[in-house]
Amino acid sequence: MFGKEPPPFNRAYLQSRLAYRIQDLAYGGLRPETRARLEALGEQLDGGNVVLRRVRADSCPLAGTRLLREWQGVEHAVTVLAEGFEFEGRPYRSLSAVARHITGTRWNGWTFFGLKGQGTGA
C-alpha cells in the first residue's frame, strides 16, 4: 500500500494507516480545499516553518490538554498552555517543574506524567 515494508511494531497504528490509505485510494483523498485549510492552520501555528511544526506536534500535547497523575493518593491535574503549563492556578515553564513541586524531588516531567515515549522522541 505504501511501496515499502512496514515497521515491525505498533499494530494499532499500522491498522489505522492501512484503513486510511484504503479510503484514500477508494475515495480520492482529501479535497484541495481541505488541504489548503490544514496548511493555513499549520501556518498560523508556526508561521510556515515545517520543521518547527513537526517539533511542536511531536514534543508537546495540544494547548488545553489536561494531564492527570495520581501521587501518594492525590490526583493532580495540569493544563497544557500555549507556552508552558498551569498547575493549581500557577504557570510553570516545564512539566519537570510541576513534578518537582508535587513530589519535592527532581523528576523528568514527561516520565512523571506518563508521556515519555509517546511522541516525545524517546
C-alpha positions as CSV (number, residue, x, y, z in Angstrom):
1,M,0.0,0.0,0.0
2,F,2.9,2.4,0.7
3,G,5.6,0.9,-1.5
4,K,7.9,-0.2,1.3
5,E,7.9,-2.7,4.2
6,P,6.1,-1.6,7.4
7,P,7.9,-1.2,10.6
8,P,7.7,-4.3,12.8
9,F,5.9,-2.6,15.7
10,N,2.7,-0.9,16.8
11,R,-0.1,-3.0,15.2
12,A,-2.9,-0.5,16.0
13,Y,-1.0,2.3,14.2
14,L,-0.4,0.2,11.2
15,Q,-4.1,-0.8,11.1
16,S,-5.2,2.8,11.2
17,R,-2.7,3.8,8.5
18,L,-3.9,1.0,6.2
19,A,-7.5,1.9,6.8
20,Y,-6.8,5.5,5.9
21,R,-4.8,4.5,2.8
22,I,-7.6,2.2,1.6
23,Q,-10.1,5.0,2.0
24,D,-7.7,7.4,0.3
25,L,-7.4,5.2,-2.7
26,A,-11.1,4.4,-2.9
27,Y,-12.4,8.0,-2.4
28,G,-9.6,10.1,-3.8
29,G,-8.1,11.5,-0.5
30,L,-8.6,15.0,0.9
31,R,-10.3,17.7,-1.2
32,P,-8.0,20.5,-2.2
33,E,-10.0,22.9,0.0
34,T,-9.4,20.7,3.0
35,R,-5.6,20.5,2.3
36,A,-5.5,24.3,1.9
37,R,-7.3,24.8,5.2
38,L,-5.0,22.4,7.0
39,E,-1.9,24.2,5.6
40,A,-3.4,27.6,6.6
41,L,-3.9,26.3,10.2
42,G,-0.4,25.0,10.2
43,E,1.0,28.3,9.2
44,Q,-1.0,30.1,11.9
45,L,0.6,27.7,14.4
46,D,4.2,28.1,13.3
47,G,4.5,30.8,10.6
48,G,5.0,28.3,7.8
49,N,8.1,26.7,9.4
50,V,7.6,23.0,8.7
51,V,10.5,21.9,10.9
52,L,9.0,23.8,13.9
53,R,5.6,22.3,13.1
54,R,7.0,18.8,13.4
55,V,8.9,19.5,16.6
56,R,5.9,21.2,18.3
57,A,3.5,18.5,17.2
58,D,5.8,15.7,18.4
59,S,7.0,17.2,21.6
60,C,4.1,18.7,23.5
61,P,0.4,17.9,23.8
62,L,-2.0,20.5,22.4
63,A,-2.9,23.6,24.5
64,G,-5.9,22.9,26.6
65,T,-5.0,19.2,27.3
66,R,-5.3,18.2,30.9
67,L,-2.7,15.8,32.2
68,L,-3.7,13.8,35.3
69,R,-1.3,12.0,37.7
70,E,-2.1,10.4,41.0
71,W,0.7,10.8,43.5
72,Q,0.5,9.4,47.1
73,G,-3.3,9.1,46.9
74,V,-3.9,12.6,45.5
75,E,-4.9,13.2,41.9
76,H,-3.1,16.2,40.3
77,A,-4.3,17.9,37.1
78,V,-2.0,20.0,34.9
79,T,-3.3,22.1,32.0
80,V,-1.1,22.4,28.9
81,L,-0.9,26.1,27.8
82,A,0.4,27.5,24.5
83,E,3.6,28.5,26.4
84,G,4.1,26.2,29.4
85,F,1.8,24.5,31.9
86,E,-0.6,25.5,34.6
87,F,-0.9,23.7,37.9
88,E,-3.1,24.9,40.8
89,G,-3.6,28.2,39.1
90,R,0.1,28.9,38.7
91,P,2.1,28.9,35.5
92,Y,5.1,26.7,35.1
93,R,7.6,26.6,32.2
94,S,8.1,22.8,32.3
95,L,6.5,19.6,33.3
96,S,9.6,18.8,35.4
97,A,9.0,21.9,37.5
98,V,5.4,20.8,38.1
99,A,6.6,17.3,39.0
100,R,9.2,18.8,41.4
101,H,6.5,20.9,43.1
102,I,4.3,17.8,43.5
103,T,6.9,15.4,44.7
104,G,9.6,17.6,46.3
105,T,12.3,15.8,44.3
106,R,13.7,16.1,40.8
107,W,11.7,14.2,38.1
108,N,11.7,14.2,34.3
109,G,8.2,15.7,33.9
110,W,7.5,13.7,30.7
111,T,8.2,10.5,32.6
112,F,6.3,11.6,35.7
113,F,3.1,12.3,33.7
114,G,3.5,9.1,31.5
115,L,4.3,10.9,28.3
116,K,7.8,9.6,27.8
117,G,7.9,7.6,24.5
118,Q,4.6,8.9,23.2
119,G,5.8,11.2,20.5
120,T,8.5,12.8,22.6
121,G,11.3,11.3,20.7
122,A,12.1,8.9,23.5
